[in-house]
Amino acid sequence: MSQSVQEIVWIHQLMKEVGLATSLPAKLWCDNKAALHIASNSVFHERTKHIEIDCHFVRDKIKENFISTGNVRSSDQLGDLLTKALNGTRVKYLCNKLGLINIYAPT
């Protein structure tokens, strides 16, 4: 999430410099409920010490209303199309959600 927030900040600053308006807060979708809870909860546990700096960064951006977070089911994660080996029906489902068409299909 921290890496994604850094990219959002960079894109927002770039668009601002070019003169394009952006709407805030930017929506950040995540399929990990534990990560969403850690990002929004200010209480740290013993097992989360190694990610404390990243969590503070994400939490600060949430408090600044720069980003808002939301949960997406793992089955609806569109990034899986590019990062995982999927069967044919799953590929068709995700391509359909993205609005992709087969340009070689008979008309």
C-alpha positions as CSV (number, residue, x, y, z in Angstrom):
1,M,0.0,0.0,0.0
2,S,2.9,2.3,0.8
3,Q,4.3,1.9,-2.7
4,S,0.9,2.6,-4.3
5,V,0.4,5.7,-2.2
6,Q,3.9,7.0,-3.2
7,E,2.9,6.5,-6.9
8,I,-0.4,8.3,-6.3
9,V,1.4,11.3,-4.7
10,W,3.8,11.4,-7.6
11,I,1.1,11.3,-10.2
12,H,-0.9,13.9,-8.4
13,Q,2.1,16.3,-8.2
14,L,2.8,15.7,-11.9
15,M,-0.7,16.4,-13.0
16,K,-0.7,19.5,-10.8
17,E,2.5,20.8,-12.4
18,V,1.0,20.2,-15.9
19,G,-2.1,22.1,-14.9
20,L,-4.6,19.2,-14.8
21,A,-7.1,19.0,-11.9
22,T,-7.4,15.8,-9.9
23,S,-10.1,14.8,-7.5
24,L,-9.2,13.9,-4.0
25,P,-9.3,11.7,-2.1
26,A,-7.8,9.1,-4.5
27,K,-9.4,5.7,-3.9
28,L,-6.9,2.9,-3.0
29,W,-8.3,-0.6,-3.3
30,C,-6.7,-3.4,-1.4
31,D,-7.6,-7.1,-1.0
32,N,-5.8,-7.5,2.3
33,K,-8.1,-6.7,5.2
34,A,-5.3,-6.9,7.7
35,A,-3.3,-4.3,5.8
36,L,-6.4,-2.0,5.7
37,H,-6.8,-2.4,9.4
38,I,-3.2,-1.7,10.2
39,A,-3.2,1.4,8.0
40,S,-6.3,2.8,9.7
41,N,-5.5,1.7,13.3
42,S,-3.0,3.7,15.2
43,V,-2.2,0.9,17.7
44,F,0.8,-1.3,16.7
45,H,1.4,-4.8,17.8
46,E,4.6,-6.6,18.3
47,R,4.4,-8.3,14.9
48,T,4.0,-5.1,12.9
49,K,7.1,-3.3,14.1
50,H,9.0,-4.0,10.8
51,I,6.4,-2.1,8.8
52,E,5.9,0.9,11.1
53,I,7.3,3.6,8.9
54,D,5.3,2.5,5.9
55,C,2.1,2.4,8.0
56,H,2.7,5.9,9.3
57,F,3.1,7.2,5.8
58,V,-0.1,5.6,4.6
59,R,-2.0,6.6,7.8
60,D,-0.8,10.2,7.4
61,K,-2.2,10.4,3.8
62,I,-5.5,8.9,5.0
63,K,-5.7,11.5,7.8
64,E,-4.9,14.3,5.3
65,N,-7.8,13.0,3.2
66,F,-5.4,12.5,0.3
67,I,-6.4,8.9,-0.1
68,S,-9.3,6.7,1.0
69,T,-9.1,3.0,1.2
70,G,-11.5,0.3,0.2
71,N,-11.6,-3.5,0.2
72,V,-11.9,-5.5,-3.0
73,R,-12.5,-9.2,-2.9
74,S,-9.6,-11.3,-4.1
75,S,-11.7,-12.9,-6.7
76,D,-12.3,-9.5,-8.3
77,Q,-8.7,-8.4,-8.3
78,L,-8.0,-7.3,-11.9
79,G,-4.2,-7.3,-11.4
80,D,-4.3,-11.1,-11.2
81,L,-4.7,-11.1,-15.0
82,L,-1.2,-9.7,-15.3
83,T,0.5,-11.3,-12.4
84,K,-0.8,-14.9,-12.1
85,A,-1.3,-18.0,-14.1
86,L,-5.1,-18.3,-14.6
87,N,-7.4,-20.8,-16.3
88,G,-9.3,-19.8,-19.5
89,T,-12.6,-19.0,-17.8
90,R,-10.9,-16.7,-15.2
91,V,-9.0,-14.9,-18.0
92,K,-12.3,-14.3,-19.9
93,Y,-14.0,-13.0,-16.7
94,L,-11.2,-10.6,-15.9
95,C,-10.9,-9.4,-19.5
96,N,-14.6,-8.8,-19.6
97,K,-14.4,-6.7,-16.4
98,L,-11.6,-4.7,-18.0
99,G,-13.7,-4.2,-21.2
100,L,-11.2,-6.0,-23.4
101,I,-12.3,-7.5,-26.6
102,N,-10.8,-10.1,-29.0
103,I,-10.0,-8.2,-32.2
104,Y,-9.5,-11.5,-34.0
105,A,-13.0,-12.9,-33.1
106,P,-15.3,-13.4,-36.1
107,T,-17.9,-10.7,-36.3
